[in-house]
Amino acid sequence: MSYHFNEYADREMLSIALANRIAGELRGALARAERVTMAVPGGTSPGPIFDDLCEVELDWDRVDVMLTDERWVPEDHDRSNTRLLRERLLVGKAEAARLLPMFLPCQDPEERLDELAEHIRPNLPLSIVLLGMGSDMHTASLFPGADNLEAALSRNAPILMPMRAPGADEPRVTLTAPVLDGALSKHVLIFGDEKRAALESAKGKSREEAPVNAILDGAEVHWAP
Ligand SMILES: O=C1O[C@H](COP(=O)(O)O)[C@@H](O)[C@H](O)[C@H]1O
């Protein structure tokens, strides 16, 4: 497994460079296909990249945007990744993009999982995926110790799986490893020394211990202190 490690002087420089890189890839993909799909993470890291990306000039009305994973909370909840997308990415020029839902109102994700997966199926393989990583080496909602981790890592995993994990506050839904790993372009965003050390320590570990290993091969990792 090999990936390319891109190191930046600070987070602002990373955000500008990565937003430009993704914009270039979106333009390239739009030159080859009528519609393209980009999956992005939630959490605390990607906001500044969204702020830069949403202002770039491209045919956003031909772009489908979705999350790599979602916390099963209503869209107006503080922890909703969909809320982050609506507030920081699907604004400005990118307001014209189409959002593929990763949450539908109901108690448990299992109730509407098939519906969500059917929205996603025609959009595979993903053109671009941007992933985050936690210091426990989870990526998307593939958490070490999660109830459905083994199934979500398997080669014939379904598109989407529900996930409950000791390190996660609420039930989640996540794109599974083959869907994330099958994206035509993969970027991983990490900030800070703790996450850099975690990524380093993932080397030699199994995918169950370090789920990020399931998507790293051929990926571009972007790091700033
Ligand atoms: O819960 C989540 O965490 C990861 C990492 O988030 P961060 O706050 O450490 O940047 C994120 O990639 C994932 O999409 C999100 O649901």
The ligand as an SDF file (V2000), in Angstrom:
LIG
                    3D

 16 16  0  0  0  0  0  0  0  0999 V2000
  -17.1270   12.0980   12.9130 O   0  0  0  0  0  0  0  0  0  0  0  0
  -16.4270   12.3170   11.9610 C   0  0  0  0  0  0  0  0  0  0  0  0
  -15.0960   12.3950   12.1330 O   0  0  0  0  0  0  0  0  0  0  0  0
  -14.1480   12.3570   11.0690 C   0  0  0  0  0  0  0  0  0  0  0  0
  -12.9390   13.1710   11.5320 C   0  0  0  0  0  0  0  0  0  0  0  0
  -13.4240   14.4180   11.9660 O   0  0  0  0  0  0  0  0  0  0  0  0
  -12.5070   15.5990   12.5280 P   0  0  0  0  0  0  0  0  0  0  0  0
  -13.4350   16.4450   13.3480 O   0  0  0  0  0  0  0  0  0  0  0  0
  -11.4270   14.9700   13.3670 O   0  0  0  0  0  0  0  0  0  0  0  0
  -11.9630   16.3110   11.3280 O   0  0  0  0  0  0  0  0  0  0  0  0
  -14.7700   12.8570    9.7770 C   0  0  0  0  0  0  0  0  0  0  0  0
  -13.8810   12.6190    8.7140 O   0  0  0  0  0  0  0  0  0  0  0  0
  -16.1100   12.1990    9.5450 C   0  0  0  0  0  0  0  0  0  0  0  0
  -16.6580   12.5590    8.2790 O   0  0  0  0  0  0  0  0  0  0  0  0
  -17.0380   12.6280   10.6430 C   0  0  0  0  0  0  0  0  0  0  0  0
  -18.3300   12.0700   10.5080 O   0  0  0  0  0  0  0  0  0  0  0  0
  1  2  2  0
  2  3  1  0
  2 15  1  0
  3  4  1  0
  4  5  1  0
  4 11  1  0
  5  6  1  0
  6  7  1  0
  7  8  2  0
  7  9  1  0
  7 10  1  0
 11 12  1  0
 11 13  1  0
 13 14  1  0
 13 15  1  0
 15 16  1  0
M  END
$$$$
